[in-house]
Amino acid sequence: MTSRHGHGARRPVRAGRTAWLGAAACLGLHAQAQGAGLPQTLTGAMQAPAPPALRARPAPPSAQIAQGRLIYERHWVRGLGPLFNANSCAACHGEHGEGGAAPAADGPVPAALVLQLETPGTASGAEGPGDPVYGHVLNTSAVDGLQPEGAVTIHYSETEAQYYPDGFHWRLRVPHYRLSGLTRGPLARATIIKPRLAPALFGAGLLESVPATAIVDRGVGVPGRFGWQGRSVSIRDQTAKAFAREMGLTTTARPRDDCTPAEADCWQSHDASSPEVADELLEALVSFVGALPVPEPPERARSDSRGPELFATIGCAQCHRPELPVEVTGADGQPTRGTIAAYSDLLLHDLGAEMADQDASGARVSTRWRTAPLWGLGYRSHGGATFLHDGRARTVEEAILWHSAEGAQARHNFVALFPRHREALLRWLEAL
């Protein structure tokens, strides 16, 4: 057995070429015959707009950007902790803001994959309090003299084989997390355990520039722009949270780190006299992240008409919107309107129980996800990236196959595509 990506069982595994050609010939397979309601050809199908040119927000003064990069790459010592997960932004989000990756095999989780903790019972979409003892993030490192909160390891299993109509089959890897060495006792049984991979940062400034009127949900209001569940309303908000909860660094926006009163050694070491990250440094980092441009796709992606056509036809574009409006301030200080090709609606969606979080007792918890932007997918796909909120998907194809609930019909339509159309869609996505 070999896979499309040449990694054997570590990728969606398919039967040999002869097998699917024989099956197609015997069954006369095509998309419409599989009940997906798709035309036998794509002539005249709705086409998604070509990606607009706007791929970076007009930048603030270059000196501030340069300072922000230094802060992004800085390995913090003074002020770090006392509990933390990483000592630099780049340790989780990558040297160029490309985002983290889940481990390829069983073992300790990397710093880029954190376990967020939440107490349930808050309003839908609102961020709840953390675990009563461990706070919002399980911190796996500590400064000298203190104990980390615990350690996290991951074990992967695989789903049973499922088949495309043409005979290829696939298996998906399922992550299982083990918390050990919890130094302050067990988690509360109701605490929701939320594995979250550090996302890509490029294009964040443009996402922040999408007007609220463009992303108002049906009766739910406007979600935040950032985080896997849209819990952060701005780059500054997300950055200050990460400083406090994952690095133990305080700011005027977040004057306390993630220590709780139940963690006496950590709580007593807090110095509230001044923030550990000055406002000037925080604003420089926010400016640097906001100015990160989206990597340009290769020419073949820009000139490919079949990929976006297929993307729209099978229903992906209903949530991964090819266009969003933006309102930015130009270099001359004047407001400028444009569009971006983020391939997101920035709204929250239920993608099924299989991807839902679990609480400490093992019960699944209803979970809604912000539509992940797809721009820069080509840059990430060729850099060892993994996909979805916890990196469980090793390929773009696996990410699609994980979709259920609100994404079930698009997944069904994807599975029902002719093999050549499926391959064409994946090639286009992997070059965005």
HUVEN-V492555 format. One record per residue. N is the residue number from 1. RES is the residue in three letters. PHI is phi in whole degrees, -180 to 180 (none if undefined). BURIAL is # if it has 9 or more other C-alpha atoms within 8 Angstrom, else .. Layout:
# HUVEN-V492555
n->N res->RES phi->PHI burial->BURIAL
n->N res->RES phi->PHI burial->BURIAL
This chain:
# HUVEN-V492555
n->1 res->MET phi->none burial->.
n->2 res->THR phi->-132 burial->#
n->3 res->SER phi->-114 burial->#
n->4 res->ARG phi->-62 burial->.
n->5 res->HIS phi->-99 burial->.
n->6 res->GLY phi->75 burial->.
n->7 res->HIS phi->-120 burial->.
n->8 res->GLY phi->56 burial->#
n->9 res->ALA phi->-72 burial->#
n->10 res->ARG phi->-82 burial->.
n->11 res->ARG phi->-127 burial->#
n->12 res->PRO phi->-55 burial->#
n->13 res->VAL phi->-94 burial->#
n->14 res->ARG phi->-125 burial->#
n->15 res->ALA phi->-70 burial->#
n->16 res->GLY phi->-65 burial->#
n->17 res->ARG phi->-61 burial->.
n->18 res->THR phi->-60 burial->.
n->19 res->ALA phi->-62 burial->#
n->20 res->TRP phi->-76 burial->#
n->21 res->LEU phi->-65 burial->#
n->22 res->GLY phi->-66 burial->.
n->23 res->ALA phi->-63 burial->#
n->24 res->ALA phi->-64 burial->#
n->25 res->ALA phi->-67 burial->.
n->26 res->CYS phi->-70 burial->.
n->27 res->LEU phi->-96 burial->.
n->28 res->GLY phi->62 burial->.
n->29 res->LEU phi->-68 burial->#
n->30 res->HIS phi->-156 burial->#
n->31 res->ALA phi->-59 burial->#
n->32 res->GLN phi->-67 burial->#
n->33 res->ALA phi->-66 burial->.
n->34 res->GLN phi->-89 burial->#
n->35 res->GLY phi->81 burial->.
n->36 res->ALA phi->-85 burial->#
n->37 res->GLY phi->71 burial->.
n->38 res->LEU phi->-101 burial->#
n->39 res->PRO phi->-70 burial->.
n->40 res->GLN phi->-66 burial->.
n->41 res->THR phi->-123 burial->.
n->42 res->LEU phi->-104 burial->.
n->43 res->THR phi->-62 burial->.
n->44 res->GLY phi->82 burial->.
n->45 res->ALA phi->-68 burial->.
n->46 res->MET phi->-61 burial->.
n->47 res->GLN phi->-106 burial->#
n->48 res->ALA phi->-75 burial->#
n->49 res->PRO phi->-63 burial->.
n->50 res->ALA phi->-67 burial->.
n->51 res->PRO phi->-57 burial->#
n->52 res->PRO phi->-65 burial->#
n->53 res->ALA phi->-81 burial->.
n->54 res->LEU phi->-72 burial->.
n->55 res->ARG phi->-128 burial->#
n->56 res->ALA phi->-155 burial->#
n->57 res->ARG phi->-81 burial->#
n->58 res->PRO phi->-50 burial->#
n->59 res->ALA phi->-88 burial->#
n->60 res->PRO phi->-72 burial->.
n->61 res->PRO phi->-53 burial->.
n->62 res->SER phi->-61 burial->.
n->63 res->ALA phi->-63 burial->.
n->64 res->GLN phi->-70 burial->#
n->65 res->ILE phi->-63 burial->#
n->66 res->ALA phi->-62 burial->#
n->67 res->GLN phi->-64 burial->#
n->68 res->GLY phi->-61 burial->#
n->69 res->ARG phi->-63 burial->#
n->70 res->LEU phi->-62 burial->.
n->71 res->ILE phi->-66 burial->#
n->72 res->TYR phi->-61 burial->#
n->73 res->GLU phi->-89 burial->#
n->74 res->ARG phi->-63 burial->#
n->75 res->HIS phi->-94 burial->.
n->76 res->TRP phi->-74 burial->.
n->77 res->VAL phi->-124 burial->.
n->78 res->ARG phi->-70 burial->.
n->79 res->GLY phi->90 burial->#
n->80 res->LEU phi->-61 burial->#
n->81 res->GLY phi->78 burial->#
n->82 res->PRO phi->-72 burial->#
n->83 res->LEU phi->-110 burial->#
n->84 res->PHE phi->-161 burial->#
n->85 res->ASN phi->-115 burial->#
n->86 res->ALA phi->-147 burial->#
n->87 res->ASN phi->-107 burial->#
n->88 res->SER phi->-154 burial->#
n->89 res->CYS phi->-65 burial->#
n->90 res->ALA phi->-65 burial->#
n->91 res->ALA phi->-61 burial->#
n->92 res->CYS phi->-105 burial->#
n->93 res->HIS phi->-92 burial->#
n->94 res->GLY phi->89 burial->#
n->95 res->GLU phi->-60 burial->.
n->96 res->HIS phi->-113 burial->.
n->97 res->GLY phi->77 burial->#
n->98 res->GLU phi->-80 burial->#
n->99 res->GLY phi->94 burial->#
n->100 res->GLY phi->-89 burial->#
n->101 res->ALA phi->-138 burial->#
n->102 res->ALA phi->-75 burial->#
n->103 res->PRO phi->-66 burial->.
n->104 res->ALA phi->-78 burial->.
n->105 res->ALA phi->-140 burial->.
n->106 res->ASP phi->-59 burial->#
n->107 res->GLY phi->147 burial->.
n->108 res->PRO phi->-62 burial->.
n->109 res->VAL phi->-77 burial->#
n->110 res->PRO phi->-76 burial->.
n->111 res->ALA phi->-61 burial->#
n->112 res->ALA phi->-72 burial->#
n->113 res->LEU phi->-113 burial->#
n->114 res->VAL phi->-101 burial->#
n->115 res->LEU phi->-103 burial->#
n->116 res->GLN phi->-80 burial->#
n->117 res->LEU phi->-127 burial->#
n->118 res->GLU phi->-147 burial->#
n->119 res->THR phi->-88 burial->#
n->120 res->PRO phi->-75 burial->#
n->121 res->GLY phi->104 burial->.
n->122 res->THR phi->-90 burial->.
n->123 res->ALA phi->-61 burial->.
n->124 res->SER phi->-57 burial->.
n->125 res->GLY phi->88 burial->.
n->126 res->ALA phi->-86 burial->.
n->127 res->GLU phi->-81 burial->.
n->128 res->GLY phi->-92 burial->#
n->129 res->PRO phi->-68 burial->#
n->130 res->GLY phi->-80 burial->#
n->131 res->ASP phi->-61 burial->#
n->132 res->PRO phi->-60 burial->#
n->133 res->VAL phi->-106 burial->#
n->134 res->TYR phi->-94 burial->#
n->135 res->GLY phi->80 burial->#
n->136 res->HIS phi->-86 burial->#
n->137 res->VAL phi->-139 burial->#
n->138 res->LEU phi->-79 burial->#
n->139 res->ASN phi->-89 burial->#
n->140 res->THR phi->-99 burial->#
n->141 res->SER phi->-135 burial->#
n->142 res->ALA phi->-152 burial->#
n->143 res->VAL phi->-73 burial->#
n->144 res->ASP phi->-55 burial->.
n->145 res->GLY phi->99 burial->.
n->146 res->LEU phi->-122 burial->#
n->147 res->GLN phi->-95 burial->.
n->148 res->PRO phi->-60 burial->#
n->149 res->GLU phi->-74 burial->#
n->150 res->GLY phi->165 burial->#
n->151 res->ALA phi->-126 burial->#
n->152 res->VAL phi->-130 burial->#
n->153 res->THR phi->-122 burial->#
n->154 res->ILE phi->-123 burial->#
n->155 res->HIS phi->-130 burial->#
n->156 res->TYR phi->-106 burial->#
n->157 res->SER phi->-117 burial->.
n->158 res->GLU phi->-124 burial->.
n->159 res->THR phi->-72 burial->.
n->160 res->GLU phi->-65 burial->.
n->161 res->ALA phi->-63 burial->.
n->162 res->GLN phi->-123 burial->.
n->163 res->TYR phi->-121 burial->#
n->164 res->TYR phi->-75 burial->#
n->165 res->PRO phi->-59 burial->#
n->166 res->ASP phi->-88 burial->#
n->167 res->GLY phi->108 burial->#
n->168 res->PHE phi->-66 burial->#
n->169 res->HIS phi->-132 burial->#
n->170 res->TRP phi->-140 burial->#
n->171 res->ARG phi->-131 burial->#
n->172 res->LEU phi->-109 burial->#
n->173 res->ARG phi->-89 burial->#
n->174 res->VAL phi->-115 burial->#
n->175 res->PRO phi->-83 burial->#
n->176 res->HIS phi->-129 burial->.
n->177 res->TYR phi->-111 burial->.
n->178 res->ARG phi->-122 burial->.
n->179 res->LEU phi->-98 burial->#
n->180 res->SER phi->-135 burial->.
n->181 res->GLY phi->61 burial->.
n->182 res->LEU phi->-67 burial->#
n->183 res->THR phi->-81 burial->.
n->184 res->ARG phi->-116 burial->.
n->185 res->GLY phi->93 burial->.
n->186 res->PRO phi->-72 burial->.
n->187 res->LEU phi->-67 burial->#
n->188 res->ALA phi->-61 burial->.
n->189 res->ARG phi->-60 burial->.
n->190 res->ALA phi->-85 burial->#
n->191 res->THR phi->-63 burial->#
n->192 res->ILE phi->-85 burial->#
n->193 res->ILE phi->-98 burial->#
n->194 res->LYS phi->-125 burial->#
n->195 res->PRO phi->-67 burial->#
n->196 res->ARG phi->-138 burial->#
n->197 res->LEU phi->-89 burial->#
n->198 res->ALA phi->-60 burial->#
n->199 res->PRO phi->-81 burial->#
n->200 res->ALA phi->-65 burial->#
n->201 res->LEU phi->-105 burial->#
n->202 res->PHE phi->-65 burial->#
n->203 res->GLY phi->83 burial->#
n->204 res->ALA phi->-61 burial->#
n->205 res->GLY phi->-63 burial->#
n->206 res->LEU phi->-73 burial->#
n->207 res->LEU phi->-62 burial->#
n->208 res->GLU phi->-67 burial->#
n->209 res->SER phi->-91 burial->#
n->210 res->VAL phi->-72 burial->#
n->211 res->PRO phi->-66 burial->#
n->212 res->ALA phi->-58 burial->.
n->213 res->THR phi->-63 burial->.
n->214 res->ALA phi->-86 burial->.
n->215 res->ILE phi->-131 burial->#
n->216 res->VAL phi->-69 burial->#
n->217 res->ASP phi->-80 burial->#
n->218 res->ARG phi->-72 burial->.
n->219 res->GLY phi->75 burial->.
n->220 res->VAL phi->-104 burial->.
n->221 res->GLY phi->92 burial->.
n->222 res->VAL phi->-94 burial->#
n->223 res->PRO phi->-75 burial->#
n->224 res->GLY phi->-67 burial->#
n->225 res->ARG phi->-87 burial->#
n->226 res->PHE phi->-127 burial->#
n->227 res->GLY phi->92 burial->#
n->228 res->TRP phi->-62 burial->#
n->229 res->GLN phi->-120 burial->#
n->230 res->GLY phi->62 burial->#
n->231 res->ARG phi->-88 burial->#
n->232 res->SER phi->-114 burial->#
n->233 res->VAL phi->-89 burial->#
n->234 res->SER phi->-157 burial->#
n->235 res->ILE phi->-61 burial->#
n->236 res->ARG phi->-63 burial->#
n->237 res->ASP phi->-62 burial->#
n->238 res->GLN phi->-64 burial->#
n->239 res->THR phi->-66 burial->#
n->240 res->ALA phi->-64 burial->#
n->241 res->LYS phi->-62 burial->#
n->242 res->ALA phi->-64 burial->#
n->243 res->PHE phi->-54 burial->#
n->244 res->ALA phi->-71 burial->#
n->245 res->ARG phi->-90 burial->#
n->246 res->GLU phi->-109 burial->#
n->247 res->MET phi->-126 burial->#
n->248 res->GLY phi->69 burial->#
n->249 res->LEU phi->-108 burial->#
n->250 res->THR phi->-93 burial->#
n->251 res->THR phi->-138 burial->#
n->252 res->THR phi->-65 burial->.
n->253 res->ALA phi->-74 burial->.
n->254 res->ARG phi->-135 burial->#
n->255 res->PRO phi->-75 burial->#
n->256 res->ARG phi->-124 burial->#
n->257 res->ASP phi->-83 burial->#
n->258 res->ASP phi->-92 burial->#
n->259 res->CYS phi->-67 burial->#
n->260 res->THR phi->-110 burial->#
n->261 res->PRO phi->-58 burial->.
n->262 res->ALA phi->-73 burial->.
n->263 res->GLU phi->-102 burial->#
n->264 res->ALA phi->-59 burial->.
n->265 res->ASP phi->-64 burial->.
n->266 res->CYS phi->-74 burial->#
n->267 res->TRP phi->-60 burial->#
n->268 res->GLN phi->-74 burial->.
n->269 res->SER phi->-84 burial->.
n->270 res->HIS phi->-73 burial->.
n->271 res->ASP phi->-109 burial->.
n->272 res->ALA phi->-88 burial->.
n->273 res->SER phi->-67 burial->.
n->274 res->SER phi->-157 burial->.
n->275 res->PRO phi->-67 burial->#
n->276 res->GLU phi->-80 burial->.
n->277 res->VAL phi->-118 burial->#
n->278 res->ALA phi->-64 burial->#
n->279 res->ASP phi->-55 burial->.
n->280 res->GLU phi->-60 burial->.
n->281 res->LEU phi->-74 burial->#
n->282 res->LEU phi->-62 burial->#
n->283 res->GLU phi->-67 burial->#
n->284 res->ALA phi->-65 burial->#
n->285 res->LEU phi->-65 burial->#
n->286 res->VAL phi->-62 burial->#
n->287 res->SER phi->-66 burial->#
n->288 res->PHE phi->-62 burial->#
n->289 res->VAL phi->-64 burial->#
n->290 res->GLY phi->-66 burial->#
n->291 res->ALA phi->-96 burial->#
n->292 res->LEU phi->-63 burial->#
n->293 res->PRO phi->-81 burial->#
n->294 res->VAL phi->-75 burial->#
n->295 res->PRO phi->-57 burial->.
n->296 res->GLU phi->-70 burial->.
n->297 res->PRO phi->-74 burial->#
n->298 res->PRO phi->-65 burial->.
n->299 res->GLU phi->-57 burial->.
n->300 res->ARG phi->-63 burial->.
n->301 res->ALA phi->-74 burial->#
n->302 res->ARG phi->-68 burial->#
n->303 res->SER phi->-97 burial->.
n->304 res->ASP phi->-81 burial->#
n->305 res->SER phi->-97 burial->.
n->306 res->ARG phi->-69 burial->.
n->307 res->GLY phi->-58 burial->#
n->308 res->PRO phi->-64 burial->#
n->309 res->GLU phi->-65 burial->#
n->310 res->LEU phi->-63 burial->#
n->311 res->PHE phi->-57 burial->#
n->312 res->ALA phi->-74 burial->#
n->313 res->THR phi->-63 burial->#
n->314 res->ILE phi->-86 burial->#
n->315 res->GLY phi->103 burial->#
n->316 res->CYS phi->-63 burial->#
n->317 res->ALA phi->-71 burial->#
n->318 res->GLN phi->-65 burial->.
n->319 res->CYS phi->-107 burial->#
n->320 res->HIS phi->-85 burial->#
n->321 res->ARG phi->-63 burial->#
n->322 res->PRO phi->-67 burial->#
n->323 res->GLU phi->-133 burial->#
n->324 res->LEU phi->-136 burial->#
n->325 res->PRO phi->-79 burial->#
n->326 res->VAL phi->-135 burial->#
n->327 res->GLU phi->-128 burial->#
n->328 res->VAL phi->-121 burial->#
n->329 res->THR phi->-100 burial->#
n->330 res->GLY phi->-74 burial->#
n->331 res->ALA phi->-61 burial->.
n->332 res->ASP phi->-86 burial->.
n->333 res->GLY phi->85 burial->.
n->334 res->GLN phi->-94 burial->.
n->335 res->PRO phi->-68 burial->.
n->336 res->THR phi->-131 burial->.
n->337 res->ARG phi->-107 burial->.
n->338 res->GLY phi->-161 burial->#
n->339 res->THR phi->-132 burial->#
n->340 res->ILE phi->-129 burial->#
n->341 res->ALA phi->-109 burial->#
n->342 res->ALA phi->-81 burial->#
n->343 res->TYR phi->57 burial->#
n->344 res->SER phi->-157 burial->#
n->345 res->ASP phi->-103 burial->#
n->346 res->LEU phi->60 burial->#
n->347 res->LEU phi->-102 burial->#
n->348 res->LEU phi->-99 burial->#
n->349 res->HIS phi->-140 burial->#
n->350 res->ASP phi->-86 burial->#
n->351 res->LEU phi->-108 burial->#
n->352 res->GLY phi->106 burial->#
n->353 res->ALA phi->-66 burial->#
n->354 res->GLU phi->-62 burial->.
n->355 res->MET phi->-103 burial->.
n->356 res->ALA phi->-72 burial->#
n->357 res->ASP phi->-71 burial->#
n->358 res->GLN phi->-124 burial->#
n->359 res->ASP phi->-91 burial->#
n->360 res->ALA phi->-66 burial->#
n->361 res->SER phi->-87 burial->.
n->362 res->GLY phi->99 burial->.
n->363 res->ALA phi->-77 burial->.
n->364 res->ARG phi->-76 burial->#
n->365 res->VAL phi->-122 burial->#
n->366 res->SER phi->-54 burial->.
n->367 res->THR phi->-134 burial->#
n->368 res->ARG phi->-116 burial->#
n->369 res->TRP phi->-117 burial->#
n->370 res->ARG phi->-68 burial->#
n->371 res->THR phi->-61 burial->#
n->372 res->ALA phi->-69 burial->#
n->373 res->PRO phi->-61 burial->#
n->374 res->LEU phi->-103 burial->#
n->375 res->TRP phi->-63 burial->#
n->376 res->GLY phi->78 burial->#
n->377 res->LEU phi->-62 burial->#
n->378 res->GLY phi->-64 burial->#
n->379 res->TYR phi->-61 burial->#
n->380 res->ARG phi->-75 burial->#
n->381 res->SER phi->-62 burial->#
n->382 res->HIS phi->-100 burial->.
n->383 res->GLY phi->-122 burial->.
n->384 res->GLY phi->80 burial->.
n->385 res->ALA phi->-73 burial->#
n->386 res->THR phi->-120 burial->#
n->387 res->PHE phi->-131 burial->#
n->388 res->LEU phi->77 burial->.
n->389 res->HIS phi->-63 burial->#
n->390 res->ASP phi->-120 burial->#
n->391 res->GLY phi->73 burial->#
n->392 res->ARG phi->-66 burial->#
n->393 res->ALA phi->-84 burial->#
n->394 res->ARG phi->-85 burial->#
n->395 res->THR phi->-141 burial->#
n->396 res->VAL phi->-62 burial->#
n->397 res->GLU phi->-59 burial->.
n->398 res->GLU phi->-62 burial->#
n->399 res->ALA phi->-60 burial->#
n->400 res->ILE phi->-64 burial->.
n->401 res->LEU phi->-69 burial->.
n->402 res->TRP phi->-78 burial->#
n->403 res->HIS phi->-66 burial->#
n->404 res->SER phi->-147 burial->#
n->405 res->ALA phi->51 burial->.
n->406 res->GLU phi->-63 burial->#
n->407 res->GLY phi->-97 burial->#
n->408 res->ALA phi->-66 burial->#
n->409 res->GLN phi->-67 burial->#
n->410 res->ALA phi->-63 burial->#
n->411 res->ARG phi->-63 burial->#
n->412 res->HIS phi->-59 burial->#
n->413 res->ASN phi->-66 burial->#
n->414 res->PHE phi->-63 burial->#
n->415 res->VAL phi->-61 burial->#
n->416 res->ALA phi->-82 burial->#
n->417 res->LEU phi->-65 burial->#
n->418 res->PHE phi->-54 burial->#
n->419 res->PRO phi->-54 burial->.
n->420 res->ARG phi->-68 burial->.
n->421 res->HIS phi->-72 burial->#
n->422 res->ARG phi->-62 burial->#
n->423 res->GLU phi->-65 burial->.
n->424 res->ALA phi->-65 burial->#
n->425 res->LEU phi->-65 burial->#
n->426 res->LEU phi->-65 burial->#
n->427 res->ARG phi->-61 burial->#
n->428 res->TRP phi->-67 burial->#
n->429 res->LEU phi->-61 burial->#
n->430 res->GLU phi->-76 burial->#
n->431 res->ALA phi->-120 burial->#
n->432 res->LEU phi->-60 burial->#
